[in-house]
Amino acid sequence: MRYLALATDYDNTLATDGRVSDRARDALERLRSSGRRTLLVTGRRIEDLLVLCDCLELFDYVVAENGALLYQPATQVTELLAEAPPEAFVEALRSRKVQPLEIGEVIVATHAPQEMRVLGAIQELGLELQLIFNLDAVMVLPPGVNKASGTKVALRKLGMSPHQMVAIGDAENDHSLMRLAECPVAVSNAVDSIKSIATFVTDAPAGDGVIEVIDGLMADDLASVAPQLTRHHVALGTRPDGTAVWLPPYGCNVLVTGPSGSGKSTFASGLIERFAGKHYQVCVIDPEGDYVSQNVLVTIGDQQRAPSIAEILAVLRDPYVHINSNLLGVPLADRPAFFAELLPHLHAMRLRTGRPHWLLVDEAHHLLPRLWNRVPQLTKETIFVTVHPDRLAPSILSSIDVVIAVGDHPDKTLGEFAAASGREYLNLPPCGASGDQAACWFVHSSEGPFPMRPIPGVAERIRHYRKYAEGDVRYNSFYFRGPFGKHNLKAQNLAVFCQIAEGIGDETWMYHLRRHDYSRWMRDVIKNRELADAVEDIEGRMDLDPGQTRALVRAAVETRYTLPE
């Protein structure tokens, strides 16, 4: 399910003349039987609701006093989310004969046209308070307190994000709640300003409109309105004519593929940033430490210590935290099994809370290989990053909705994907890309692949930073052998390279230096052209002794990578 929570206003939305109809109550019971959560979000005080509403037990939480107070009907526990109004302010309102005047735990409420007297008291006392209007009602609250702020607290207690929520409202004080929700809905009797920001407007007013929304949730999870939720789409890039290419945030699997060093991780990193910017929680499975420098991610694990499943799930409990599960500490052969063990836990969490919203699996051909016989069933909202699409498990290939091919020959890459997945790839328009371009293919669309310029990430990222500084490039390691092959010392990363360089004899060191072996390895394997060019300059200098060249090469590495102590 996409929507796991329903938040509704009370007066003139769920209730008419302060009362909830039997039909609306029955609809709430049906909704809860589906496993969904319910929130009542209102400007009313709790003491009023306890008298008026005979179905509070059908709500997980009540956000009352326009976001200032949280009440849990199951436990009857009340939590203040802001400070009570200053006594001097209340006395000032009474002295000004503000009538009617309702004093809650936090909220102070009256009706128009008393707002000028209220503003006068606030100005006279030098207070920082805000006025919120709800039809003819005037509410006074601390700054930053509104229906959205209170609803966020309730959702966090439920382990949910606003992206799992449908919200229904009718009046001015529902603006913040509507803008918070993934799918805002206005009842037909709502004011025009609320209707203008709603995904759709119900045909019926008030409680009957709420029933209409619940019926839609129960029928197809409001799938019919999904095309209208374009404000949540995430940008992939731009077409040659400058128009944006958008990815729906729900119901898609994405494959990012291309040769080594073609920019797959760079593209994926930018996509992570944009999902995080819209508060869609991202969980990255990072076998080789490629994403440790992503500022929006909290990294668990390193080369010395593998992350535990319990750690990963604990971090994901916060809907606003994005995680990078660094598997460098897991032996290479054990990584597919670790992922297979983790995935059911993530799947269960998604069923319960709808999160993490997106899963990114790097080196997907290794974690989910074609011959791996324990491939778990994956839901949607997963990004697979691989250099070998033809080596992915068939069930993964068949689940792909969007393919992003990067590198100099995207037609070849897309052809490999089509052949491996059994999709037709004949008579498609050419989609060559070069430079900073890629090719995009919405495989279920009648349109073929097309050129696309990816949107670069905002944060500066060192490619494969941890992998090359501390990880293991395996069969691409550098071997110090010397002129007569007397040695066979393996440097599987830059840290080991610098350690061996410090201790190896001058004859061996200078042999590789004069052959330009160091710069060649750094260019071809480390994929850092800037570092390779700097080292190549050192290799060409004849005025330096061996010790000086060692120091300069190490300095060139250390200015670009933080090596372990």
KEVOZA-587671 format. One record per residue (C-alpha): x, y, z; residue in one letter. Coordinates in steps of 0.05 Angstrom, whole numbers, padded with zeros to 5 digits, always signed. Example, Ala and Ser with C-alpha at 12.3 -4.5 7.8 and 13.67 -1.06 7.14 Angstrom:
<sedos>
+00246-00090+00156a/+00273-00021+00143s/
</sedos>
This chain:
<sedos>
+00000+00000+00000m/+00023+00070-00015r/-00022+00104+00037y/-00017+00077+00107l/-00048+00136+00145a/-00108+00181+00140l/-00109+00249+00174a/-00175+00286+00177t/-00199+00352+00203d/-00259+00350+00250y/-00309+00407+00241d/-00343+00410+00173n/-00298+00354+00149t/-00308+00290+00188l/-00363+00321+00231a/-00424+00362+00216t/-00451+00408+00270d/-00398+00377+00316g/-00422+00305+00307r/-00395+00245+00268v/-00447+00205+00230s/-00455+00131+00238d/-00436+00121+00166r/-00371+00159+00175a/-00356+00120+00238r/-00367+00054+00201d/-00320+00078+00146a/-00266+00093+00196l/-00273+00023+00225e/-00267-00007+00155r/-00204+00034+00143l/-00172+00011+00207r/-00188-00061+00191s/-00143-00054+00130s/-00083-00040+00176g/-00082+00035+00162r/-00072+00086+00217r/-00118+00145+00231t/-00105+00215+00258l/-00155+00268+00278l/-00125+00337+00268v/-00165+00395+00295t/-00164+00464+00325g/-00210+00443+00381r/-00189+00431+00453r/-00188+00359+00479i/-00240+00372+00532e/-00289+00394+00477d/-00274+00333+00435l/-00284+00285+00493l/-00355+00312+00499v/-00372+00319+00425l/-00338+00260+00391c/-00360+00190+00411d/-00309+00155+00366c/-00241+00180+00389l/-00221+00108+00401e/-00219+00100+00325l/-00158+00145+00322f/-00086+00128+00338d/-00072+00201+00356y/-00111+00265+00362v/-00072+00328+00343v/-00112+00381+00380a/-00107+00456+00391e/-00084+00465+00319n/-00020+00426+00329g/-00002+00446+00401a/-00025+00384+00437l/-00022+00309+00423l/-00072+00260+00454y/-00070+00184+00449q/-00140+00156+00459p/-00115+00085+00475a/-00075+00109+00535t/-00111+00176+00548q/-00042+00207+00552v/-00035+00281+00533t/+00030+00312+00510e/+00040+00387+00503l/+00079+00406+00440l/+00087+00479+00458a/+00087+00526+00518e/+00024+00551+00551a/+00004+00624+00536p/+00034+00676+00583p/-00014+00694+00639e/-00002+00768+00625a/-00027+00758+00554f/-00091+00724+00578v/-00104+00780+00628e/-00091+00832+00574a/-00144+00800+00530l/-00194+00798+00587r/-00180+00871+00604s/-00194+00888+00531r/-00260+00850+00537k/-00243+00801+00481v/-00305+00758+00476q/-00314+00700+00465p/-00248+00677+00495l/-00227+00604+00501e/-00163+00586+00536i/-00133+00517+00522g/-00070+00484+00546e/-00032+00525+00493v/-00083+00555+00446i/-00121+00620+00457v/-00183+00627+00413a/-00235+00678+00397t/-00275+00700+00336h/-00273+00756+00285a/-00273+00816+00291p/-00233+00810+00355q/-00166+00801+00320e/-00147+00874+00325m/-00154+00873+00401r/-00113+00809+00402v/-00058+00841+00359l/-00058+00902+00404g/-00045+00859+00466a/+00011+00821+00431i/+00044+00886+00409q/+00037+00919+00477e/+00069+00860+00513l/+00123+00849+00460g/+00105+00776+00450l/+00122+00730+00392e/+00056+00697+00377l/+00020+00681+00312q/-00053+00689+00291l/-00085+00633+00250i/-00154+00640+00220f/-00206+00585+00210n/-00268+00614+00177l/-00290+00665+00230d/-00248+00634+00286a/-00184+00668+00307v/-00130+00625+00341m/-00067+00649+00376v/-00008+00602+00381l/+00067+00602+00390p/+00107+00612+00326p/+00117+00549+00285g/+00058+00512+00316v/+00006+00489+00265n/-00029+00426+00243k/+00032+00403+00204a/+00080+00409+00262s/+00034+00368+00308g/+00020+00317+00255t/+00094+00306+00243k/+00102+00287+00316v/+00044+00238+00312a/+00071+00206+00248l/+00141+00199+00278r/+00111+00162+00338k/+00078+00115+00288l/+00144+00107+00250g/+00114+00138+00188m/+00129+00194+00140s/+00081+00245+00111p/+00092+00210+00045h/+00047+00154+00071q/-00009+00201+00089m/-00074+00225+00058v/-00101+00288+00091a/-00172+00317+00086i/-00190+00388+00103g/-00237+00445+00090d/-00213+00512+00119a/-00155+00561+00124e/-00121+00528+00183n/-00115+00463+00143d/-00064+00494+00094h/-00002+00467+00131s/-00033+00398+00138l/-00051+00395+00065m/+00018+00416+00042r/+00050+00364+00088l/+00011+00305+00061a/+00030+00263+00001e/-00043+00266-00022c/-00083+00326+00003p/-00159+00323-00008v/-00211+00377+00000a/-00284+00362+00016v/-00333+00395-00031s/-00353+00447+00022n/-00280+00470+00030a/-00259+00542+00019v/-00229+00557-00049d/-00158+00565-00024s/-00159+00494+00003i/-00190+00466-00060k/-00134+00499-00100s/-00079+00459-00066i/-00117+00393-00062a/-00101+00333-00107t/-00175+00325-00116f/-00241+00351-00087v/-00294+00302-00064t/-00362+00302-00095d/-00396+00301-00027a/-00388+00349+00031p/-00361+00338+00101a/-00368+00268+00129g/-00395+00239+00065d/-00334+00266+00030g/-00289+00231+00081v/-00327+00166+00067i/-00314+00177-00007e/-00239+00182+00006v/-00240+00120+00050i/-00277+00081-00004d/-00223+00100-00054g/-00168+00078-00006l/-00201+00012+00005m/-00215+00001-00069a/-00147+00015-00101d/-00105+00057-00053d/-00128+00119-00093l/-00089+00094-00153a/-00135+00134-00200s/-00108+00200-00174v/-00034+00181-00177a/-00023+00217-00244p/-00043+00282-00210q/+00012+00278-00158l/+00065+00306-00203t/+00091+00355-00150r/+00126+00295-00118h/+00162+00271-00180h/+00238+00270-00179v/+00279+00297-00237a/+00325+00250-00275l/+00352+00299-00325g/+00333+00339-00387t/+00320+00320-00459r/+00359+00354-00516p/+00303+00405-00523d/+00310+00424-00449g/+00246+00392-00423t/+00253+00355-00357a/+00251+00280-00350v/+00212+00260-00287w/+00210+00197-00245l/+00147+00181-00204p/+00167+00168-00132p/+00123+00107-00126y/+00115+00043-00166g/+00179+00042-00207c/+00244+00003-00208n/+00305+00037-00240v/+00367+00006-00271l/+00429+00050-00276v/+00481+00015-00320t/+00543+00028-00361g/+00617+00011-00365p/+00664+00020-00306s/+00681+00092-00295g/+00624+00118-00338s/+00588+00156-00283g/+00537+00107-00255k/+00552+00123-00183s/+00555+00197-00197t/+00486+00195-00229f/+00459+00152-00172a/+00488+00200-00120s/+00452+00258-00152g/+00387+00218-00151l/+00397+00203-00077i/+00405+00277-00063e/+00340+00294-00099r/+00301+00239-00064f/+00328+00262+00003a/+00312+00334-00014g/+00239+00313-00020k/+00243+00274+00046h/+00237+00206+00013y/+00278+00160+00058q/+00335+00125+00021v/+00372+00062+00041c/+00436+00048+00002v/+00469-00020-00001i/+00541-00002-00015d/+00586-00064-00025p/+00649-00025-00041e/+00645+00040-00002g/+00626+00083-00062d/+00576+00127-00024y/+00611+00142+00042v/+00623+00215+00023s/+00549+00228+00008q/+00532+00283+00058n/+00458+00264+00062v/+00473+00192+00082l/+00491+00164+00151v/+00542+00110+00137t/+00542+00046+00179i/+00602+00000+00173g/+00672+00007+00145d/+00730-00037+00122q/+00744-00061+00192q/+00672-00071+00216r/+00612-00098+00180a/+00544-00065+00195p/+00494-00107+00232s/+00422-00115+00209i/+00399-00089+00277a/+00441-00025+00267e/+00412-00013+00198i/+00340-00021+00222l/+00353+00022+00283a/+00377+00080+00240v/+00319+00072+00193l/+00269+00082+00249r/+00276+00157+00240d/+00237+00174+00176p/+00282+00234+00162y/+00349+00196+00164v/+00379+00165+00102h/+00428+00107+00110i/+00488+00079+00073n/+00502+00006+00091s/+00576+00000+00076n/+00593-00073+00064l/+00669-00066+00058l/+00676-00103+00124g/+00636-00162+00098v/+00679-00213+00060p/+00667-00209-00014l/+00638-00279-00020a/+00591-00266+00038d/+00559-00202+00013r/+00502-00234-00028p/+00482-00275+00033a/+00485-00214+00078f/+00440-00176+00030f/+00392-00236+00024a/+00386-00236+00100e/+00375-00161+00105l/+00323-00155+00050l/+00265-00190+00085p/+00273-00143+00144h/+00270-00083+00098l/+00210-00112+00063h/+00174-00123+00130a/+00190-00051+00150m/+00161-00026+00085r/+00097-00064+00096l/+00091-00035+00165r/+00114+00037+00155t/+00122+00047+00080g/+00196+00060+00090r/+00250+00064+00068p/+00217+00096+00008h/+00275+00078-00039w/+00328+00024-00037l/+00392+00032-00078l/+00432-00032-00091v/+00501-00019-00119d/+00541-00075-00152e/+00474-00108-00163a/+00502-00162-00209h/+00543-00187-00150h/+00488-00183-00097l/+00433-00209-00143l/+00468-00251-00195p/+00434-00291-00250r/+00452-00358-00220l/+00437-00339-00148w/+00382-00386-00127n/+00358-00348-00066r/+00335-00284-00099v/+00283-00253-00053p/+00221-00220-00081q/+00233-00145-00087l/+00179-00093-00085t/+00183-00030-00126k/+00221+00034-00111e/+00290+00002-00120t/+00349+00028-00159i/+00397-00025-00185f/+00467-00001-00205v/+00510-00049-00245t/+00563-00053-00299v/+00534-00120-00322h/+00459-00119-00333p/+00463-00187-00368d/+00487-00218-00302r/+00428-00196-00261l/+00376-00246-00237a/+00319-00254-00288p/+00267-00234-00236s/+00303-00168-00226i/+00309-00154-00301l/+00235-00167-00311s/+00218-00117-00256s/+00255-00058-00287i/+00212+00002-00309d/+00265+00054-00325v/+00336+00043-00352v/+00390+00097-00349i/+00449+00080-00392a/+00512+00121-00383v/+00578+00119-00420g/+00601+00128-00492d/+00559+00072-00522h/+00490+00072-00488p/+00458+00036-00548d/+00503-00023-00535k/+00487-00022-00461t/+00412-00017-00474l/+00418-00074-00524g/+00451-00118-00471e/+00394-00103-00423f/+00341-00117-00476a/+00373-00183-00496a/+00381-00205-00423a/+00310-00186-00404s/+00276-00212-00468g/+00251-00143-00489r/+00245-00121-00561e/+00300-00073-00581y/+00291-00069-00656l/+00275-00006-00696n/+00284+00039-00636l/+00308+00109-00651p/+00383+00121-00641p/+00400+00149-00573c/+00474+00159-00574g/+00503+00198-00517a/+00570+00230-00505s/+00605+00273-00455g/+00557+00289-00398d/+00497+00256-00432q/+00463+00190-00420a/+00405+00151-00450a/+00338+00139-00416c/+00287+00085-00432w/+00218+00079-00400f/+00211+00007-00421v/+00135+00003-00415h/+00125+00066-00456s/+00112+00066-00531s/+00170+00115-00537e/+00239+00086-00547g/+00303+00107-00513p/+00323+00180-00518f/+00384+00221-00502p/+00383+00254-00433m/+00430+00302-00397r/+00433+00279-00325p/+00425+00329-00269i/+00490+00332-00230p/+00490+00324-00154g/+00499+00385-00111v/+00550+00356-00063a/+00621+00346-00087e/+00637+00272-00088r/+00703+00235-00094i/+00690+00174-00138r/+00699+00108-00101h/+00733+00148-00045y/+00734+00094+00008r/+00743+00036-00039k/+00808+00065-00068y/+00835+00093-00002a/+00821+00032+00042e/+00783-00020+00002g/+00804-00075-00046d/+00808-00067-00121v/+00823-00142-00124r/+00850-00164-00191y/+00867-00092-00209n/+00916-00086-00151s/+00985-00056-00163f/+01044-00104-00157y/+01114-00081-00138f/+01159-00131-00174r/+01222-00093-00192g/+01268-00100-00253p/+01282-00174-00244f/+01215-00197-00214g/+01247-00208-00145k/+01185-00183-00110h/+01110-00193-00116n/+01082-00143-00065l/+01008-00129-00075k/+00977-00061-00063a/+00902-00069-00064q/+00887+00004-00048n/+00922+00071-00041l/+00936+00062+00033a/+00974-00003+00022v/+01008+00028-00039f/+01036+00085+00003c/+01057+00037+00059q/+01096-00008+00011i/+01126+00053-00024a/+01156+00075+00042e/+01192+00009+00053g/+01210-00017-00016i/+01281-00011-00040g/+01302+00047-00085d/+01317+00000-00144e/+01246-00027-00145t/+01214+00040-00131w/+01251+00076-00187m/+01240+00018-00236y/+01165+00028-00234h/+01171+00104-00229l/+01211+00110-00294r/+01163+00064-00329r/+01105+00109-00309h/+01071+00049-00277d/+01044+00089-00219y/+01008+00142-00259s/+00982+00089-00307r/+00951+00049-00249w/+00921+00112-00218m/+00890+00132-00285r/+00864+00064-00307d/+00845+00032-00241v/+00836+00088-00190i/+00800+00129-00245k/+00829+00194-00217n/+00857+00232-00276r/+00878+00291-00234e/+00919+00247-00187l/+00949+00208-00246a/+00971+00273-00281d/+01004+00298-00217a/+01042+00232-00207v/+01061+00230-00280e/+01095+00298-00272d/+01135+00270-00214i/+01154+00208-00255e/+01183+00254-00309g/+01227+00295-00263r/+01301+00276-00266m/+01324+00326-00213d/+01293+00287-00154l/+01325+00231-00114d/+01283+00169-00096p/+01265+00195-00027g/+01238+00260-00056q/+01196+00224-00108t/+01166+00179-00054r/+01147+00240-00011a/+01117+00277-00070l/+01076+00217-00094v/+01049+00205-00023r/+01032+00279-00017a/+00994+00276-00083a/+00953+00219-00056v/+00941+00250+00012e/+00915+00316-00016t/+00860+00277-00051r/+00845+00220-00003y/+00846+00214+00073t/+00888+00153+00087l/+00879+00113+00151p/+00929+00124+00208e/
</sedos>
